[in-house]
């Protein structure tokens, strides 16, 4: 199988970044939020969205 050096570099960078946070997704996301805030970007908190089933139950009531 042919390897692509650009894709390999992306994978290595992602792996190293994840390892810095012990592969903890919550810590990685928190770091991303901090970076967004420092760059002056608007950080929008994610709110849970109801599933389609929950949505149907709400409208049926």
Secondary structure, 3 states (H helix, E strand, C coil): CCCCHHHHHHHHHHHHHHHHCCCCHHHHHHHHHHHHHHCCCCCCCCCCCCCHHHHHHHHHC
